[in-house]
Amino acid sequence: VQLVESGGGLVQAGGSLRLSCAVSGDTFKIYATGWYRQAPGKEREWLGASRLDDDPTYADSVKGRFTISRDVAKNTMYLQMNNLTPDDTAVYYCKIAGTNYWGQGTQVTVSS
C-alpha cells in the first residue's frame, strides 16, 4: 500500500488549502484513515480520522476549520483547511488506521 500526499504550499493567514492523499495497493482493506501534522520541534499531532461507516472526527485544535472527506472511487482522501493561521505551519501526513502506512508528507506554510 502506498500513500501520496499533495496540495501543500505557502498561504497567507486566513487562507485555505486542500490536501489530497492518493492511496494505491490493497485499498479494499482500508477501513479508516487519518490526518496528522508535525511542526518543527513538536511531536506529531493527530488532526482527524475518516471512517467508512461513520462521520469524521476531529481534534479540538482544528474542529470547525478543517474537513476530512474521501472519494472512494478515486481512492483519495482530502483535508480541506480553512482560516489557516501561522500555528498551522507543519508537515502534514495521511495514514491508514491500524497500520504503519504513512504518506511522505506535504509542507504547509502559513505566513502572517
C-alpha positions as CSV (number, residue, x, y, z in Angstrom):
1,V,0.0,0.0,0.0
2,Q,1.3,3.5,-0.9
3,L,0.0,6.9,0.1
4,V,1.0,10.1,-1.7
5,E,0.1,13.5,-0.3
6,S,-0.1,16.6,-2.4
7,G,-1.6,20.1,-2.2
8,G,0.7,21.7,0.3
9,G,2.3,25.1,-0.2
10,L,2.6,28.7,1.1
11,V,-0.6,30.6,2.0
12,Q,-1.4,33.8,3.9
13,A,-3.1,33.7,7.2
14,G,-6.9,33.4,6.8
15,G,-6.4,31.5,3.5
16,S,-7.3,27.9,2.6
17,L,-5.7,24.8,1.2
18,R,-6.9,21.4,0.2
19,L,-4.6,18.5,0.7
20,S,-5.0,15.2,-1.1
21,C,-3.9,11.7,-0.2
22,A,-4.0,9.2,-3.0
23,V,-3.9,5.6,-1.9
24,S,-2.8,2.6,-4.0
25,G,-2.4,-1.0,-3.4
26,D,-4.7,-3.2,-1.2
27,T,-7.3,-0.4,-0.9
28,F,-10.1,-2.8,-0.2
29,K,-8.6,-3.4,3.2
30,I,-8.8,0.3,4.2
31,Y,-11.4,1.0,6.8
32,A,-10.2,4.2,8.4
33,T,-7.7,6.8,7.6
34,G,-6.3,9.7,9.4
35,W,-4.5,13.0,9.0
36,Y,-1.6,14.2,11.2
37,R,0.8,17.0,11.2
38,Q,4.2,17.8,12.7
39,A,5.6,21.2,13.3
40,P,9.3,21.9,13.8
41,G,10.4,20.9,17.3
42,K,7.0,19.4,18.2
43,E,5.5,15.9,18.3
44,R,3.3,14.6,15.6
45,E,-0.3,15.7,16.2
46,W,-3.5,13.8,15.2
47,L,-5.9,16.0,13.4
48,G,-8.8,13.8,12.5
49,A,-10.0,10.5,11.1
50,S,-12.3,9.3,8.4
51,R,-14.2,6.0,8.7
52,L,-16.3,4.3,6.0
53,D,-19.4,3.9,8.2
54,D,-19.3,7.0,10.4
55,D,-18.8,10.7,10.3
56,P,-15.2,12.0,10.5
57,T,-13.9,13.0,13.9
58,Y,-11.5,15.9,14.6
59,A,-9.1,17.2,17.1
60,D,-10.3,20.2,19.0
61,S,-7.5,22.3,17.6
62,V,-8.9,22.1,14.1
63,K,-12.6,21.4,14.6
64,G,-14.7,23.8,12.6
65,R,-11.8,24.8,10.3
66,F,-10.7,21.5,8.8
67,T,-12.9,19.0,7.0
68,I,-11.9,15.4,6.0
69,S,-13.5,13.7,3.1
70,R,-12.9,10.8,0.8
71,D,-13.6,9.8,-2.8
72,V,-13.9,6.1,-2.7
73,A,-13.9,5.7,-6.5
74,K,-10.6,7.6,-6.7
75,N,-9.1,6.0,-3.6
76,T,-8.3,9.5,-2.4
77,M,-8.7,11.3,0.9
78,Y,-8.9,15.1,1.3
79,L,-8.2,17.5,4.1
80,Q,-9.8,20.9,3.4
81,M,-8.2,23.5,5.6
82,N,-9.8,26.9,6.1
83,N,-9.0,30.0,8.1
84,L,-5.4,29.0,8.4
85,T,-3.0,30.6,10.9
86,P,0.8,30.6,11.3
87,D,0.3,27.9,14.0
88,D,-0.9,25.5,11.3
89,T,2.5,25.6,9.7
90,A,3.7,22.0,9.7
91,V,4.3,18.9,7.5
92,Y,1.0,17.1,7.0
93,Y,0.7,13.4,6.7
94,C,-2.0,10.9,6.0
95,K,-2.1,7.4,7.4
96,I,-4.1,4.2,7.3
97,A,-5.5,3.5,10.7
98,G,-4.2,0.4,12.4
99,T,-1.2,0.2,10.2
100,N,2.2,1.8,9.7
101,Y,1.4,3.0,6.3
102,W,2.1,6.7,6.1
103,G,2.4,9.2,3.2
104,Q,5.6,11.1,2.6
105,G,4.2,14.3,4.0
106,T,3.5,17.7,2.4
107,Q,4.7,21.0,3.7
108,V,2.1,23.7,4.6
109,T,3.4,27.1,5.5
110,V,1.1,29.9,6.7
111,S,2.5,33.4,6.6
112,S,1.3,36.2,8.9
